Amino acid sequence: CEQRVLEPDERTKRILRKRFGVRVIFAQTGQTGRFSWPVLLTQIASGVGLMAVITAVVEIMAFYVLPQSSYYGACLVDTYDAERAELLLKQRQQQQQQQQQQ
């Protein structure tokens, strides 16, 4: 595509430039936006909800689908021994009492 451009240079002469190649024209369209608190809060809630779903899917895969599911299950779940916790709590209380008496 050939394009001829006439550029005025003073009043007595003109410059004729021949340009060859593809002509690319950019046109800006659209409209400006406004800040909206409800939209922001909806987006944040959607993101948090998706993270919860993704976490559940990953845990289900770790427990039931992956080849080493027993290993992953042991790493994800902590067992809680109530008797041991009570014993440790009593020991700490006794240590604190001994320190206060000294």
C-alpha positions in Angstrom: 0.0 0.0 0.0 1.5 3.3 -1.1 0.8 6.4 0.9 1.5 9.9 -0.2 1.9 12.6 2.5 2.0 16.2 1.6 3.5 18.3 4.4 3.5 22.1 4.2 6.8 23.7 4.7 6.6 27.4 4.8 4.5 28.9 2.0 6.6 28.4 -1.1 7.4 24.7 -1.2 6.0 21.4 -0.1 7.6 18.0 0.7 6.2 14.9 -0.9 7.0 11.7 0.9 6.2 8.3 -0.4 5.7 5.7 2.3 5.4 2.0 1.6 4.3 -0.9 3.8 1.4 -1.8 6.0 -0.6 1.0 7.5 -1.6 0.4 11.1 -4.2 2.7 12.6 -5.0 2.6 16.3 -8.4 3.8 17.5 -9.1 4.3 21.2 -12.6 3.3 22.2 -14.4 2.5 25.4 -15.5 4.4 28.5 -14.0 5.4 31.8 -14.9 3.5 34.9 -15.8 4.5 38.4 -14.7 3.0 41.7 -17.4 0.9 43.4 -17.2 -0.5 46.9 -19.8 -3.3 46.2 -17.9 -4.5 43.2 -14.6 -4.5 45.1 -16.1 -6.5 48.0 -17.8 -8.9 45.6 -14.4 -9.5 43.9 -12.7 -10.1 47.2 -15.4 -12.5 48.4 -15.2 -14.4 45.1 -11.5 -14.7 45.4 -11.7 -16.0 49.0 -14.4 -18.5 48.0 -12.4 -19.8 45.1 -9.4 -20.3 47.4 -11.5 -22.3 49.7 -12.7 -24.5 46.9 -9.2 -25.0 45.6 -8.0 -25.9 49.0 -10.7 -28.6 49.3 -9.9 -30.0 45.9 -6.2 -30.2 46.7 -6.9 -32.0 50.0 -9.3 -34.5 48.4 -6.6 -35.2 45.8 -4.0 -35.6 48.5 -6.1 -38.0 50.5 -7.7 -40.1 47.8 -6.1 -39.7 44.3 -2.3 -39.4 44.6 -0.2 -42.5 44.8 1.3 -41.6 48.2 -2.0 -40.6 49.8 -1.2 -42.2 53.2 2.0 -40.0 53.5 0.2 -36.8 52.5 -2.7 -37.6 54.8 -0.3 -38.1 57.7 1.3 -34.7 56.9 -2.0 -32.8 56.6 -3.7 -34.1 59.7 -2.3 -33.5 63.2 -3.5 -36.0 65.9 -4.3 -34.5 69.2 -3.8 -36.5 72.4 -5.9 -34.8 75.1 -4.3 -36.8 78.0 -0.8 -35.8 76.9 -1.9 -32.2 76.6 -3.3 -32.1 80.1 -0.1 -33.7 81.5 2.1 -31.1 79.7 -0.2 -28.3 81.0 0.1 -29.5 84.6 3.9 -29.8 84.3 4.1 -26.2 83.0 1.9 -24.9 85.8 4.1 -26.7 88.4 7.2 -25.2 86.8 5.7 -21.7 87.0 4.7 -22.2 90.6 8.2 -23.3 91.5 9.7 -20.3 89.7 7.4 -18.0 91.6 8.3 -19.5 95.0 12.0 -19.0 94.3 
